[in-house]
């Protein structure tokens, strides 16, 4: 009947922020994979057994910039949409085909943004 549930990879180095995002997405019935930095995210991306429909990443990560992570993700998974989350949204150049949500964002903003990207 309905689409199978989409899987979102959340990359956020702040444990509390990541937990809140994961809670919201799981409440929206998405499957969520969690990574605290770019290296963990790349491990998920390199494992072809992981279905990932969207990667949501913080712009500032401890081991690499979110943009660099997105570039590496695009090599591994060329069709993967990327959503950047940043407290400095107005200062970010978002690569073509990628999306941006400014922090702080509301649950409704996150839901609408994710659903819009995934065509739900």
Backbone as a ProteinNet text record, in pm:
[ID]
protein_1_A
[PRIMARY]
XXXXXXXXXXXXXXXXXXXXXXXXXXXXXXXXXXXXXXXXXXXXXXXXXXXXXXXXXXXXXXXXXXXXXXXXXXXXXXXXXXXXXXXXXXXXXXXXXXXXXXXXXXXXXXXXXXXXXXXX
[TERTIARY]
82.9	0	87.6	145	229	372.7	452	593.2	661.5	764.3	842.8	905.2	928.9	982.5	1120.8	1144.6	1273.6	1374	1501.2	1608.7	1690.2	1712.8	1787.6	1913.6	2026.3	2153.1	2171	2173	2189.6	2333.7	2404.1	2544	2549.6	2573.4	2572.2	2663.8	2761.8	2858.6	2806.9	2704.3	2646.9	2546.3	2578.8	2496.5	2350.9	2329.2	2192.6	2114.6	2176.4	2110.1	2078.7	2176.9	2155.5	2039.1	2035.2	1928	1791.2	1783.4	1656.3	1612.5	1706.1	1673.9	1627.7	1701	1666.4	1527.3	1499.4	1367	1255.1	1274.2	1172.2	1152.4	1263.6	1253.7	1190.7	1225.6	1166	1016.9	979.2	837.5	762.3	831.3	773.2	780.6	825.4	831.7	938.8	1046	1163.4	1255.3	1333.3	1440.4	1561.7	1633	1743.4	1873.7	1978.2	2114.3	2184.7	2265.8	2330.4	2481.5	2539.9	2685.4	2726.2	2832.3	2879	2980.3	3032.1	3129.7	3133.1	3215.3	3223.2	3270.7	3365.8	3419	3310.3	3231	3120.9	3020	2992.1	2896.6	2947.2	3075.7	3132.1	3128.1	3143.9	3134.6	2995.5	2891.8	2754.7	2738.7	2794.2	2778.4	2852.1	2965.8	3045.3	2985.8	2901.5	2839.9	2717.2	2730.8	2621.5	2497.9	2512.1	2396.8	2304	2351.7	2268.6	2189.5	2058.6	1974.4	1970	2006.3	2002.2	1932.4	1823	1744.5	1777.4	1838.7	1873.3	1983.5	2080.9	2179.9	2158.1	2136.7	2124.2	2250.9	2326.2	2454.1	2470.3	2535.8	2576.6	2685.8	2695	2799	2936.2	2939.4	3067.3	3081.6	3167.1	3192.9	3336.5	3366.4	3500.7	3611.3	3579.7	3687.8	3689.1	3578.2	3575.4	3456.6	3463.3	3354.3	3236.9	3114.5	2996.8	2994.3	3048.3	3053.6	3147.3	3260.4	3354.9	3289.7	3217.4	3145.5	3045.1	2974	2874.8	2941.4	3060.4	3133.5	3171.6	3221.8	3259.6	3135.7	3025.3	2900.1	2852.5	2870.1	2824.7	2903.4	3029.9	3110.4	3059	3030.3	2985.5	2840.9	2758.3	2614.1	2567.9	2586.2	2561.7	2418.4	2321.8	2183.3	2133.2	2220.2	2176.8	2152.4	2030.1	2008.3	2075.7	2123.4	2191	2120	2092.8	2034.2	2135.1	2182.3	2272.9	2190.8	2234.9	2175.5	2283.4	2251.6	2354.3	2293.2	2363.4	2325.5	2367	2440.6	2488.3	2436.4	2308	2249.3	2271.3	2263.9	2274.5	2416	2513.6	2652.8	2702.1	2611.5	2655.5	2621.6	2719.5	2692.5	2657.1	2532.8	2488.8	2517.1	2590	2616.8	2486.4	2488.6	2367	2308.1	2177.7	2110.2	2107.5	2162.3	2161	2070.6	2035.3	1934.5	1991.1	1920.3	1968.3	1851.6	1872.9	1778.7	1859.1	1810.4	1881.9	1849.7	1952.4	1931.4	1911.6	1827.4	1742	1621.4	1572.8	1453.5	1348.8	1223.3	1114.1	1091.8	1018.5	981.2	906.5	815.4	737.5	826.9	923.2	1015.1	1095.3	1145.2	1223.2	1137.2	1018.1	927	899	862.8	828.3	946.4	1065.3	1185.8	1218.3	1220.3	1253.7	1149	1021.8	915.7	921.9	955.7	967.7	1080.1	1194.1	1309.5	1278.9	1212.7	1185.2	1054.4	987.6	864.6	751.5	740.9	634.4	518.4
-118.9	0	125.6	160.2	279.6	241.2	344.2	321.9	255.5	175.2	125.9	246.7	231.3	340.7	380.8	510.2	561.4	558.9	544.9	543.7	671.8	736.1	861.3	842.4	881.9	882	1020.9	1028.4	1155.5	1166.3	1270	1292.6	1421.8	1407.4	1522.9	1490.9	1580.4	1550.2	1584.5	1666.5	1699	1590.2	1513.6	1397.7	1434.8	1546.8	1585.5	1626.8	1706.1	1748.7	1626.9	1536.3	1415	1333.4	1318.5	1240.8	1303.7	1435.3	1503.2	1483.4	1498.5	1479.5	1336.2	1240.8	1099.2	1071.7	1125.6	1105.3	1156.6	1276.7	1335.7	1249.8	1210.6	1132.6	995.8	934	802.9	818	929	954	970.1	1021.4	1035	903.4	798.4	662.1	641.1	719.8	694.1	599.1	521.7	441.8	533.7	536.3	631.9	559.5	594.7	552.1	674	653.2	765.3	760.1	876.3	888.3	1016.3	1008.1	1124.2	1207.2	1152.8	1227.7	1172.7	1235.6	1197.3	1054.6	1011.2	874.9	769.4	789.2	695	698.3	817.4	830.9	757.2	774.2	708	556.2	506.3	361.5	311.2	385.2	348.6	356.7	462.8	485	379.7	334	235	95.4	70.1	-62	-69.7	-141.6	-147.6	-217.6	-282.5	-344.6	-243.2	-120.7	-16.5	57.5	53.7	137	274.2	377.4	513.8	601.3	665.5	747.3	895.8	934.7	1075	1081.2	1169.1	1195	1336.8	1348.4	1478.6	1500.8	1604.3	1624.9	1766	1774.8	1902.7	1956.9	2087.9	2147.4	2135.3	2157.9	2151.9	2021.1	1933	1804.1	1804.3	1724	1728.5	1681.1	1587.3	1529.9	1578.1	1632	1687.2	1779.7	1869.4	1961.1	1883.4	1925.4	1858.1	1858.7	1966.1	1973.4	1866.9	1845.9	1741.6	1604.3	1582.7	1456.6	1437.2	1542.3	1533.8	1499.5	1557.6	1526.3	1378.6	1327	1185.5	1096.8	1139.9	1064	1058.4	1169.8	1175.7	1079.3	1055.7	958.8	816.7	789.6	655.8	628.4	728.6	715.3	839.8	840.1	961.2	1016	931.4	980	1015.9	1005.9	1029.5	1178.6	1215.8	1355.7	1386.2	1510.7	1554	1677.5	1674.8	1789	1839.7	1963	2024.2	2091.5	2075.1	2147.6	2239.2	2368	2460.4	2576.8	2617.8	2738.6	2864.1	2845.9	2959.5	2945.9	2913.6	2878.9	2986.3	3114.4	3221	3234.9	3173.2	3185.2	3063.4	2974.5	2850.5	2849.3	2809.6	2781	2633.7	2606	2466.9	2417.6	2306.7	2252.9	2223.5	2232.2	2206.6	2069.3	2064.3	1937.9	1899.8	1985.4	1956.9	2057.5	2027.7	2104.9	2157.8	2255.9	2321.3	2349	2325.8	2367.6	2440.4	2555.8	2635.3	2590.2	2589	2558.4	2690.2	2697.7	2586.6	2573.6	2451.9	2430	2361.9	2382.9	2320.1	2178.2	2102.3	1966.8	1974.7	2070	2084.3	2119.8	2210.1	2246.9	2126.3	2047.5	1928.8	1829	1804.4	1710.7	1755.8	1882.1	1931	1924.7	1958.9	1957.8	1815.1	1722	1582.2	1521.6	1542.8	1488.3	1547.3	1676.7	1740.7	1681.2	1658.3	1601.4	1459.9	1383.5	1242.7	1224.4	1333.9	1326.8	1257.3	1277.3	1213.1	1308.9
0	0	0	115.2	120.4	88.5	63.3	33.7	151.9	125	238.2	309.2	435.1	513.7	462.7	456.2	411.2	526.1	488.6	587.1	574	688.5	691.1	775.2	718.9	792	852.8	985.6	1056.5	1105.4	1060.4	1098.3	1179.3	1308.7	1400.8	1516.9	1542.6	1648.1	1787.9	1797.9	1928.8	1966.6	2071.1	2108.5	2134.9	2203.3	2239.6	2115.6	2030.1	1906.2	1820.1	1809.2	1728.5	1784.5	1916.9	1979.7	1950.1	1957.9	1930.6	1785.4	1691.7	1549.8	1525.5	1582.4	1565.7	1622.2	1741.5	1801.6	1711.3	1657.1	1569.6	1444.8	1381.8	1258.1	1283.4	1396.9	1428.3	1457.3	1518.8	1543.4	1411.2	1309.9	1176.3	1097.7	1166.3	1113.2	1007.8	1017	935.4	1011.6	936.3	996.1	1000.2	1113	1127.7	1160.5	1087.3	1118.2	1177.3	1280.7	1348.4	1332.3	1303.9	1298.8	1371.2	1450.8	1527.3	1449.4	1338.9	1258.8	1116.7	1035.1	894.3	873.1	955.1	939.1	962.1	1068.3	1093.9	978.8	929.7	818.6	694.9	664.6	546.2	560.3	681.5	702.3	664.2	702.5	662.3	511.3	451.8	307.9	225.3	276.2	202.4	210.1	308.4	325	235.3	124.9	27.5	83.4	198.4	262.9	327.6	344.6	405.2	298.3	312.8	227.6	293.2	219.7	272.9	168.9	211.6	119.5	129.6	242.7	265.2	369.3	347.3	451	502	632.6	696.8	777.9	744.5	811.9	864.2	978.2	1031.8	940.3	930.6	846.8	913.4	1043.8	1114.2	1188.9	1140.1	1205.3	1256.1	1358.5	1417	1322.7	1234.1	1151.8	1007.8	959.8	824.1	811.6	717.3	691.4	630.7	662.7	607.6	455.2	396	250.1	193.9	261.2	219.3	231.2	339.6	356.9	243.6	209.5	101.2	-32.1	-56.2	-180.5	-185.4	-71.2	-68	-80.4	-18.5	-28.3	-172.6	-246	-385.2	-474.1	-438.8	-513.9	-487.2	-358.4	-319.4	-361.8	-350.2	-378.6	-452.7	-585.6	-665	-656.1	-628.6	-626.8	-486.9	-386	-248.3	-223.2	-182.7	-145.6	-12.4	0.1	122	176.4	307.5	376.4	479.1	460.2	557.3	665.9	790.6	902.2	956.8	969.4	1015.7	1090.7	1194.4	1265.2	1190.7	1082.4	1002.3	860	848.2	718.3	612.4	654.4	554.5	500	565.7	521.4	443.5	408.8	346.1	197.7	118.7	-21.6	-29.7	-65.2	-73.7	-214.7	-226.5	-360.1	-434.1	-566.5	-645	-611.1	-604.4	-577.9	-431.6	-345.5	-202.8	-132.5	-9.4	61.5	192.4	250.9	372.3	465.7	593.8	696.3	803.3	845.5	943.4	1085.8	1170.4	1312.7	1386.3	1487.1	1531	1439	1422.7	1341.5	1427.4	1389	1463.5	1411.5	1486.9	1443.2	1311	1300.3	1176.1	1057.7	1080.3	971.5	925.5	1022	988.3	911.9	961.9	894.8	751.1	734.4	601.9	506.2	557.1	473.8	428.5	524.2	493	400.5	433	347.9	207.8	198.9	68.4	-15.5	48	-22.9	-69.4	18.2	-12.8	-90.9	-119.5	-199	-126.3	4.3	82.2	98.9
[MASK]
++++++++++++++++++++++++++++++++++++++++++++++++++++++++++++++++++++++++++++++++++++++++++++++++++++++++++++++++++++++++

